[in-house]
Amino acid sequence: MSDDRILKDVIPPPVEALEENVLFPEGPDSAPDWKALMNHFEIQGKISRSHCVTIIRRARIILENEPNVLHLQEPLNVVGDIHGQFYDLLKILNLGNCPSTHAYLFLGDYVDRGSFGVEVVLLLYAIKINYPETFNLIRGNHESRQLTSFFNFKTECKVKFDLEVYEEFLSSFHALPIAAIVNNRYLLVHGGISPNFKRLQQLDNINRKQDPPSEGLLCDILWADPYTDTNESNPCGTINRLKLFKSTEKVTKYAPNKLRCCSWTFGIDATRKFLKENGLLCIIRAHEAQFEGYKMHYNDLETGFPKVITIFSAPNYCDIYKNKAAILHLNNSTMSIHQFASSPHPYHLPNFMDIFTWSIPFISEKVLEMLDILLIGPAEHDNINDVVLPSDLQEYIWGSIPQRSLIISTRGDAMRAKIQSVARLMIMFKALRMRNEMMLSLGACAPASHIPVQELIQQQNNDIAESFINAQAIDSVNERRPQDIDDIS
């Protein structure tokens, strides 16, 4: 097979799905061999639909039996957003050491944006089945029907399996715990806190087995953000893009989260009060891309320790952010941060489009250009009498046809109508071609069908460079919570 490939050094993906005796070496009712699954996915291998559903259901049973709030102990590796970046997950597992000997806590957002959300979740679930006590997962805002429909995970499931498998994934997402407390000192959630959140005990009363509502405590712990000074320079030397979306008035307590179009922004005073009343030292969360992969918020002047830490574990997010990623290691009351860069990954067209569908606007535009040339040539001579023909040929063409002038006029009108139709088609296919080109340049920031690409095109045309801050500006439309829920199918 490799002899027919243009790049012969690139190994072709396996044709067959992973065999059952390899995935479940100790029998169909045993725990899956997560290392075999990981290695198979790494070379773009697939598994059967039945095995996929088996892994999801076994993981869901374990997750359903866990409380809303996990109580964990150090040592512990804390991982932020992954967003379908499977090949970066492999680096995380290597950096944090083998899950058989080291404990992990993932803070959610396993799917959407990247092209390998299915592989990410299946591998995490397979490891969870093997090490249910030490390998822990909590929920992010993207583990919901609303966002997976709005972004690309639903489409990914349809392409790789079917919508029934998608429903199985959603059912398992509803079973994910929503928070963790480590050493009774650290609160770990995906988003943050809000005026609705006074005491830790409130988390125990949340019905987590639902899609997060647009307001309330479940929404807030998944969507809230710490206040960011809009005049603050970030590591790449430009003013924070949140200035475009947030009030210039400093937030010390709580303010509506304008960037997300839901939930709250929480300030230093609100954070200090919450930590004191609940006997905590720090909030560790994910949810926001960071240039260095992490950010310390609200440093305590007395202890020098931050009150909020953001961890983001998806390097070169959406293939355009060019950010580093990080994981956090807690051990013996000390904290260390391990940064890493992105790993190469197989290429996918945006939104899992196939090459034929993607190329149709390009081909159609060229065909219409040729047709336009053919039509415009004779159309320049509206009066056919201007064309000098030999007398015998004129007699042959027109001699036996009555109402010659009427026919000439009718043909001219028909020709003009054809030219106008071709022109309209050219405009349409040019727009489609520009959209496809834009989607390539935007990488995983390319909009789903629900997001108007015109807004992104306009922003990119305003000298948008490929830098972290400008990528955030381009992607800001994707950071807010979708408002038109009825439009999501």
For each residue, the residues with C-beta under 8 A, 3 or more apart:
1: 4 5 12
2: 5 8 11 12
3: 8
4: 1
5: 1 2 8 10 12
6:
7: 10
8: 2 3 5
9:
10: 5 7
11: 2 43
12: 1 2 5
13: 43 44 45
14: 18 40 43 44 45 46
15:
16: 19
17: 45 46 47 48 51
18: 14 22 23 36 37 40 45 46 47 48 51
19: 16 22 23
20: 23 24 28 51
21: 24 25
22: 18 19 25 33 36 40
23: 18 19 20 32 33 36 37 47 51
24: 20 21 27 28 29 30 31 32 33
25: 21 22 30 33 36
26: 30 31
27: 24 30
28: 20 24 54
29: 24
30: 24 25 26 27
31: 24 26 34 126 129 130
32: 23 24 36 37 51 55 126 129 130
33: 22 23 24 25 36 37
34: 31 37 38 99 123 126 127 129 130
35: 38 39
36: 18 22 23 25 32 33 39 40
37: 18 23 32 33 34 40 41 47 122 123 126
38: 34 35 41 42 90 93 123
39: 35 36 42 43
40: 14 18 22 36 37 43 45 47
41: 37 38 44 45 86 116 119 122 123
42: 38 39 87 90
43: 11 13 14 39 40
44: 13 14 41 346
45: 13 14 17 18 40 41
46: 14 17 18 160
47: 17 18 23 37 40 51 52 122
48: 17 18 51 52
49: 52 53 161 162 165
50: 53 54
51: 17 18 20 23 32 47 48 54 55
52: 47 48 49 55 56 118 122 161 165 168
53: 49 50 56 57 165 168
54: 28 50 51 57 58
55: 32 51 52 58 59 122 125 126 129
56: 52 53 59 60 121 122 125 165 168 169 171 172
57: 53 54 60 61 168 172
58: 54 55 61 62 125 129
59: 55 56 62 63 125 126 128 129 172
60: 56 57 63 64 168 171 172 175
61: 57 58 64 65
62: 58 59 65 66 128 129 132
63: 59 60 66 128 137 172 175 176 177
64: 60 61 175
65: 61 62
66: 62 63 70 177
67: 70 177 204
68: 177 178 179 203 204 206 208
69: 177 178 179 180 181 200 203 204
70: 66 67 105 136 138 177 179 180 181
71: 180 181 184
72: 76 103 105 136 180 181 182 183
73: 76 182 183
74: 182 183 330 331 332 333
75: 102 103 329 330 331 332
76: 72 73 103 104 105 182 329 330 331
77: 96 97 102 103 104 105 327 328 329
78: 104 105 107 188 284 311 327 328 329 330
79: 82 92 96 104 105 106 107 311 313 327
80: 107 109 286 287 310 311 312 313 314 325 326 327
81: 107 108 109 140 286 287 289 312 313 314 317
82: 79 85 88 89 92 106 109 110 114 120 313 314
83: 109 110 111 112 113 114 117 142 314 317 318 444
84: 110 111 112 113 114 115 116 117 120 152 153 156 444
85: 82 88 89 114 116 120 314 315 317 342 345
86: 41 89 90 114 116 119 120 123 345
87: 42 90 91 116 343 344 345
88: 82 85 91 92 313 314 315 325 340 342 343 345
89: 82 85 86 92 93 120 123 124
90: 38 42 86 87 93 94 343
91: 87 88 94 95 340 343
92: 79 82 88 89 95 96 313 327 340
93: 38 89 90 96 98 99
94: 90 91 97
95: 91 92 327 338 340
96: 77 79 92 93 102 104 327 329 338
97: 77 94 101 102
98: 93 101 102
99: 34 93 102 104 127 130 131 134 135
100: 130 131
101: 97 98
102: 75 77 96 97 98 99 134
103: 72 75 76 77 134 135 136
104: 76 77 78 79 96 99 134 135 136
105: 70 72 76 77 78 79 136 137 138 180 182 188
106: 79 82 110 124 136 137 138
107: 78 79 80 81 138 140 188 189 190 284 285 286 287 311
108: 81 137 138 139 140 141 142 143 176 190 222 286
109: 80 81 82 83 112 140 141 142 143 190 286 287
110: 82 83 84 106 117 120 121 124 137 140 142 143
111: 83 84 114 117 118 120 121 142 143 148 153 156 169
112: 83 84 109 117 142 147 148 151 152 153
113: 83 84 151 152 314 317 318 444 445 478
114: 82 83 84 85 86 111 117 120 314 318 444
115: 84 152 156 345 346 348 352 444
116: 41 84 85 86 87 119 120 345
117: 83 84 110 111 112 114 120 121 152 153 156
118: 52 111 121 122 153 156 157 160 161 169
119: 41 86 116 122 123
120: 82 84 85 86 89 110 111 114 116 117 123 124
121: 56 110 111 117 118 124 125 169 172
122: 37 41 47 52 55 56 118 119 125 126
123: 34 37 38 41 86 89 119 120 126 127
124: 89 106 110 120 121 127 128 135 137
125: 55 56 58 59 121 122 128 129 172
126: 31 32 34 37 55 59 122 123 129 130
127: 34 99 123 124 130 131 135
128: 59 62 63 124 125 131 132 135 136 137
129: 31 32 34 55 58 59 62 125 126 132
130: 31 32 34 99 100 126 127 135
131: 99 100 127 128 134 135
132: 62 128 129 135
133:
134: 99 102 103 104 131
135: 99 103 104 124 127 128 130 131 132
136: 70 72 103 104 105 106 128 177 180
137: 63 105 106 108 110 124 128 176 177
138: 70 105 106 107 108 176 177 178 179 180 188 189 190
139: 108 143 173 176 177 178 190 208 222
140: 81 107 108 109 110 143 190 222 286 287
141: 108 109 144 147 190 191 212 222 223 287 481
142: 83 108 109 110 111 112 147 148 151 153
143: 108 109 110 111 139 140 148 173 176
144: 141 147 148 170 173 211 212
145: 148 149 170 211
146: 149 150 211 212 481 482 485 488
147: 112 141 142 144 150 151 482
148: 111 112 142 143 144 145 151 153 154 166 169 170
149: 145 146 154 488 489
150: 146 147 448 450 451 482 488
151: 112 113 142 147 148 448 478
152: 84 112 113 115 117 155 156 351 352 448
153: 84 111 112 117 118 142 148 156 157 166 169
154: 148 149 157 158 163 166
155: 152 158 159 351 352 448
156: 84 111 115 117 118 152 153 159 160 352
157: 118 153 154 160 161 162 163 165 166 169
158: 154 155 161 162 163 166
159: 155 156 352
160: 46 118 156 157 165
161: 49 52 118 157 158 164 165 166
162: 49 157 158 165 166
163: 154 157 158 166 167
164: 161 167 168
165: 49 52 53 56 157 160 161 162 168 169
166: 148 153 154 157 158 161 162 163 169 170
167: 163 164 170 171
168: 52 53 56 57 60 164 165 171 172
169: 56 111 118 121 148 153 157 165 166 172 173
170: 144 145 148 166 167 173 174
171: 56 60 167 168 174 175
172: 56 57 59 60 63 121 125 168 169 175 176
173: 139 143 144 169 170 176
174: 170 171 208 209 210 211
175: 60 63 64 171 172 208 209
176: 63 108 137 138 139 143 172 173 208
177: 63 66 67 68 69 70 136 137 138 139 180 208
178: 68 69 138 139 189 203 206 208 218 221 222
179: 68 69 70 138 187 188 189 203 221
180: 69 70 71 72 105 136 138 177 187 188 189
181: 69 70 71 72 184 186 187 188 200
182: 72 73 74 76 105 185 186 188 284 330
183: 72 73 74 186 330 333
184: 71 181 279 280
185: 182 280 281 282
186: 181 182 183 280 281 282 283 284 330
187: 179 180 181 200 278 280 282 283 284
188: 78 105 107 138 179 180 181 182 283 284 285
189: 107 138 178 179 180 192 193 221 222 283 285
190: 107 108 109 138 139 140 141 221 222 285 286 287
191: 141 220 221 222 223 224 225 263 285 287
192: 189 220 221 224 225 226 264 266 283 285 287 308
193: 189 197 220 221 224 264 266 270 271 274 283
194: 197 217 220 221 224 254 263 264 266
195: 254 264 270
196: 202 216 217 220
197: 193 194 202 217 220 221 274
198: 202 274 277
199: 202 277 278
200: 69 181 187 203 278
201: 204 205
202: 196 197 198 199 205 206 217
203: 68 69 178 179 200 206 217 221
204: 67 68 69 201
205: 201 202
206: 68 178 202 203 217 218
207: 210 218
208: 68 139 174 175 176 177 178 218
209: 174 175
210: 174 207 213 218
211: 144 145 146 174
212: 141 144 146 218 219 222 223
213: 210 216 218 219
214: 219 262 481
215: 219 262 263
216: 196 213 219 220
217: 194 196 197 202 203 206 220 221
218: 178 206 207 208 210 212 213 221 222
219: 212 213 214 215 216 222 223 262 263
220: 191 192 193 194 196 197 216 217 223 224 263 264
221: 178 179 189 190 191 192 193 194 197 203 217 218 224
222: 108 139 140 141 178 189 190 191 212 218 219 263 287
223: 141 191 212 219 220 257 260 262 263 287 481
224: 191 192 193 194 220 221 257 263 264 265 266
225: 191 192 228 257 259 260 263 265 266 287 288
226: 192 265 266 267 271 297 298 308 310
227: 250 251 252 255 265 266 267 268
228: 225 232 240 242 246
229: 232 240 250
230: 239 240 242 243 246 248
231: 239 240 243
232: 228 229 239 240
233: 237 238 239 240
234: 237 238 239 240 291 468 469
235: 291 292
236: 291 467 468 469
237: 233 234
238: 233 234 467 469
239: 230 231 232 233 234 243 469
240: 228 229 230 231 232 233 234 243 469
241: 244 245 469 470 472 473 476
242: 228 230 245 246 259
243: 230 231 239 240 246 248
244: 241 473 476
245: 241 242 258 259 476
246: 228 230 242 243 258 259 265
247: 251 255 258
248: 230 243
249: 255
250: 227 229 267
251: 227 247 254 255 265 266 267
252: 227 267 268 269 270
253: 266 267 269 270
254: 194 195 251 264 265 266 267 270
255: 227 247 249 251 264 265 267
256: 264 265
257: 223 224 225 260 261 262 263 264 265
258: 245 246 247 261 265
259: 225 242 245 246 476 479 480
260: 223 225 257 263 479 480 481
261: 257 258 480 481 483
262: 214 215 219 223 257 480 481
263: 191 194 215 219 220 222 223 224 225 257 260 481
264: 192 193 194 195 220 224 254 255 256 257
265: 224 225 226 227 246 251 254 255 256 257 258
266: 192 193 194 224 225 226 227 251 253 254 270 271 274
267: 226 227 250 251 252 253 254 255 270 271
268: 227 252 271 272 298 307
269: 252 253 272 273
270: 193 195 252 253 254 266 267 273 274
271: 193 226 266 267 268 274 275 283 297 298 307 308
272: 268 269 275 276 298 307
273: 269 270 276 277
274: 193 197 198 266 270 271 277 278 280 283
275: 271 272 278 280 281 282 283 307
276: 272 273 279
277: 198 199 273 274
278: 187 199 200 274 275
279: 184 276
280: 184 185 186 187 274 275 283
281: 185 186 275 305
282: 185 186 187 275 305 306 307 308 309
283: 186 187 188 189 192 193 271 274 275 280 307 308 309
284: 78 107 182 186 187 188 308 309 311 328
285: 107 188 189 190 191 192 308 309 310 311
286: 80 81 107 108 109 140 190 310 311 312 313
287: 80 81 107 109 140 141 190 191 192 222 223 225 310
288: 225 295 310 312
289: 81 312 314 317 321 323 468 472
290: 293 294 295 310 312 323 326
291: 234 235 236 323 324 468
292: 235 295 323 324 326 339
293: 290 311 312 313 315 323 324 325 326 337 339 340
294: 290 309 310 311 312 326 328 337 339
295: 288 290 292 309 310
296: 299 306 308 309
297: 226 271 306 307 308 309 310
298: 226 268 271 272 306 307 308
299: 296 304 305 306 307
300: 303 304 305 306 307
301: 304
302:
303: 300
304: 299 300 301
305: 281 282 299 300
306: 282 296 297 298 299 300 309
307: 268 271 272 275 282 283 297 298 299 300
308: 192 226 271 282 283 284 285 296 297 298
309: 282 283 284 285 294 295 296 297 306 328
310: 80 226 285 286 287 288 290 294 295 297
311: 78 79 80 107 284 285 286 293 294 326 327 328 337
312: 80 81 286 288 289 290 293 294 317 323 325 326
313: 79 80 81 82 88 92 286 293 325 326 327
314: 80 81 82 83 85 88 113 114 289 317 325
315: 85 88 293 323 324 325 340 341 342 343
316: 319 320 321 322 323 341 342
317: 81 83 85 113 289 312 314 320 321 323 444 471
318: 83 113 114 321 442 443 444 445 471 475
319: 316 443 444
320: 316 317 442 443 444 445 466 471 474 475
321: 289 316 317 318 468 471 472 475
322: 316 466 467 468 471
323: 289 290 291 292 293 312 315 316 317 468
324: 291 292 293 315 339 340 341
325: 80 88 293 312 313 314 315 339 340 341 342
326: 80 290 292 293 294 311 312 313 337 338 339 340
327: 77 78 79 80 92 95 96 311 313 337 338 340
328: 77 78 284 294 309 311 335 336 337 338
329: 75 76 77 78 96 335 336 337 338
330: 74 75 76 78 182 183 186 334 335
331: 74 75 76 334 336
332: 74 75
333: 74 183
334: 330 331
335: 328 329 330
336: 328 329 331
337: 293 294 311 326 327 328 329
338: 95 96 326 327 328 329
339: 292 293 294 324 325 326
340: 88 91 92 95 293 315 324 325 326 327
341: 315 316 324 325
342: 85 88 315 316 325
343: 87 88 90 91 315
344: 87
345: 85 86 87 88 115 116
346: 44 115
347:
348: 115 352
349: 352 353 354 355 358 439 440
350: 353 439 440 442 443 444 446
351: 152 155 439 446 448 449
352: 115 152 155 156 159 348 349
353: 349 350 357 358
354: 349 357 358
355: 349 358 359
356: 359 360
357: 353 354 360
358: 349 353 354 355 436
359: 355 356 362 363
360: 356 357 363 364 432
361: 364 365 429 430 432 433 435 436
362: 359 365 366 433 436
363: 359 360 366 367
364: 360 361 367 368 425 429 432
365: 361 362 368 369 426 429 430 433
366: 362 363 369 370
367: 363 364 370 371
368: 364 365 371 372 422 425 426 429
369: 365 366 372 373 426
370: 366 367 373 374
371: 367 368 374 375 422
372: 368 369 375 376 419 422 423 426
373: 369 370 376 377
374: 370 371 377
375: 371 372 378 379 415 418 419 422
376: 372 373 379 380 419
377: 373 374 380
378: 375 381 415
379: 375 376 382 412 415 416 419
380: 376 377
381: 378 384 386 387
382: 379 412
383: 386 408
384: 381 387 408 411 412
385: 408
386: 381 383
387: 381 384
388:
389: 393 394 397
390: 393 394
391: 394 395
392: 395 396
393: 389 390 396 397
394: 389 390 391 397 398 399
395: 391 392 398 399
396: 392 393 399
397: 389 393 394 401
398: 394 395 401 404
399: 394 395 396
400:
401: 397 398 404 407
402:
403: 406 407
404: 398 401 407 408
405: 408 409
406: 403 409 410
407: 401 403 404 410 411
408: 383 384 385 404 405 411 412
409: 405 406 412 413
410: 406 407 413 414
411: 384 407 408 414 415
412: 379 382 384 408 409 415 416
413: 409 410 416 417
414: 410 411 417 418
415: 375 378 379 411 412 418 419
416: 379 412 413 419 420
417: 413 414 420 421
418: 375 414 415 421 422
419: 372 375 376 379 415 416 422 423
420: 416 417 423 424
421: 417 418 424 425
422: 368 371 372 375 418 419 425 426
423: 372 419 420 426 427
424: 420 421 427 428
425: 364 368 421 422 428 429
426: 365 368 369 372 422 423 429 430
427: 423 424 430 431
428: 424 425 431 432
429: 361 364 365 368 425 426 432 433
430: 361 365 426 427 433 434
431: 427 428 434 435
432: 360 361 364 428 429 435 436
433: 361 362 365 429 430 436 437
434: 430 431 437 438 457
435: 361 431 432 438 439 453 457
436: 358 361 362 432 433 439 440
437: 433 434 440 441
438: 434 435 441 442 446 453 456 457 460
439: 349 350 351 435 436 442 446 447 453
440: 349 350 436 437 443 446
441: 437 438 460
442: 318 320 350 438 439 445 446 447 456 460 474
443: 318 319 320 350 440 446
444: 83 84 113 114 115 317 318 319 320 350
445: 113 318 320 442 456 471 474 475 478
446: 350 351 438 439 440 442 443 453
447: 439 442 450 451 452 453 456 477 478
448: 150 151 152 155 351 451
449: 351
450: 150 447 482 484 487 488
451: 150 447 448 455 456 477 478
452: 447 455 456
453: 435 438 439 446 447 456 457
454: 457 458
455: 451 452 458 459 477
456: 438 442 445 447 451 452 453 459 460 474 477
457: 434 435 438 453 454 460 461
458: 454 455 461 462
459: 455 456 462 464 473 474
460: 438 441 442 456 457 464 474
461: 457 458 464
462: 458 459
463:
464: 459 460 461 470 473 474
465: 470
466: 320 322 470 471
467: 236 238 322 470 471
468: 234 236 289 291 321 322 323 471 472
469: 234 236 238 239 240 241 472 473
470: 241 464 465 466 467 473 474
471: 317 318 320 321 322 445 466 467 468 474 475
472: 241 289 321 468 469 475 476
473: 241 244 459 464 469 470 476
474: 320 442 445 456 459 460 464 470 471
475: 318 320 321 445 471 472 478 479
476: 241 244 245 259 472 473 479 480
477: 447 451 455 456 480
478: 113 151 445 447 451 475
479: 259 260 475 476
480: 259 260 261 262 476 477 483
481: 141 146 214 223 260 261 262 263
482: 146 147 150 450 485 488
483: 261 480
484: 450 487 488
485: 146 482 488
486:
487: 450 484
488: 146 149 150 450 482 484 485
489: 149
